Amino acid sequence: MTKRIPYGRQSIDQSDIDSVINVLKSDWLTTGPMVDRFESSIKNYIGCREAVSVNSGTSALDIAIKSLGIKEGNQIITTPFTFVASSNAILYNNLTPVFSDIEKETRNLDPLKIEEKITDKTKAILYVDYAGHPCNIKEIKEIADQYGLYLIEDACHALGAEYQNKKVGNFADVTIFSFHPVKPITTGEGGAVATNNDEIAGKLRILRDHGIDRDSYRNKNKTSWGYDLIELGRNYRITDLQAALGVSQFKKLDEFISRRNEIAAIYNDELGDVDQLEIPHVKKDCKSGWHIYTILINGKNRNKFYSMMEEQGVGVNIHYIPVYHHTYYKSRFNISTKDFPVTEDVFNRIVTLPLFYNMSDEQIDTVINTTKKSLKMLN
Ligand SMILES: *Cc1c(COP(=O)(O)O)cnc(C)c1O
């Protein structure tokens, strides 16, 4: 039997392994020089002023929101069609997520539906670049400017993606990345916040290190040992082992993204005229990072299609169960699925097909043929 094709996986080569081993032999396992080098890699790649790396994308979301200083009890508008971490981070900060419906083609927040969700408690919009496809950032920014809202970009899927020929990471007040193994590059676990605001970056560095301020305290008090806890932060620091893997992975990011684009183009070509499904859409001012490739199955046979693919050894997935479907959210918020017709329709029909850098041409063919064959057998 041929091996099951996973829906996503990391690509690690000898240079990644060497990079980590060198750190193990060095003096610094954490808060060492590799963390600075990793942050430089992020800054150089994106072209942003500051990057603060942490131990996960979720931690990055948490302190990114915290760094904006929004008073507890206020609201942030966000998408329900995401991984739970996006809105959990809003809750960590004692703020309320207000969900707004998505557009079908990209599964991103629909800018036309945001304004009706705005109240006098709304302080920010947290948008997710689903599958690595940037949101309609211009439209979202116009709304944010008009109402004086912060912009938080969950770009955990979208490292390397571009909007109007500029890298994601340069648009929102804070942009969040994840380096989990299925994401564009990996550090095992890891995350980062990119920002063009030095003051926010300073706060992020304090928040990831318990809330401790060293530099300005030592300068002011002319000591080399003092430090001061100025707010309640966390230990969200990333290790040098992880940072070293990140530095090495960054060198291959462009190659990763171009292969992902190649695979998505093959899928689009081969599946575009199959009338039992809809392929994803890329807008003309966007370059997608193709974190995942998702199709919509026409009709009501998605679950059957899913099982058939799995039975034939093709690892599929569902991204995502709408956040408001989860027990915890249901217990805290009174949300009617009727308010999210597009999210519900997409959720009921969506399937993620395998897409990762090391996929062989043969595996791509297998995914395409198995998809076509399964759809035929459905009818
Ligand atoms: C992966 C992911 C996160 C969380 O990142 P971790 O590094 O796993 O904590 C948050 N938001 C989205 C959209 C993600 O895909």
The ligand as a MOL file (V3000), in Angstrom:
LIG
                    3D

  0  0  0     0  0            999 V3000
M  V30 BEGIN CTAB
M  V30 COUNTS 15 15 0 0 0
M  V30 BEGIN ATOM
M  V30 1 C -1.7890 28.4480 13.7690 0
M  V30 2 C -2.6890 29.5930 13.9890 0
M  V30 3 C -2.6830 30.3280 15.1930 0
M  V30 4 C -1.9160 29.8940 16.4050 0
M  V30 5 O -0.5860 29.7050 16.2070 0
M  V30 6 P 0.2480 28.7230 17.1820 0
M  V30 7 O 1.6600 29.0080 16.8070 0
M  V30 8 O -0.1840 27.3270 16.8930 0
M  V30 9 O -0.0540 29.1380 18.5840 0
M  V30 10 C -3.4780 31.4480 15.2770 0
M  V30 11 N -4.2550 31.8360 14.2560 0
M  V30 12 C -4.3080 31.1450 13.1010 0
M  V30 13 C -5.1680 31.6450 12.0120 0
M  V30 14 C -3.5420 29.9990 12.9440 0
M  V30 15 O -3.6260 29.2930 11.8170 0
M  V30 END ATOM
M  V30 BEGIN BOND
M  V30 1 1 1 2
M  V30 2 1 2 3
M  V30 3 2 2 14
M  V30 4 1 3 4
M  V30 5 2 3 10
M  V30 6 1 4 5
M  V30 7 1 5 6
M  V30 8 2 6 7
M  V30 9 1 6 8
M  V30 10 1 6 9
M  V30 11 1 10 11
M  V30 12 2 11 12
M  V30 13 1 12 13
M  V30 14 1 12 14
M  V30 15 1 14 15
M  V30 END BOND
M  V30 END CTAB
M  END
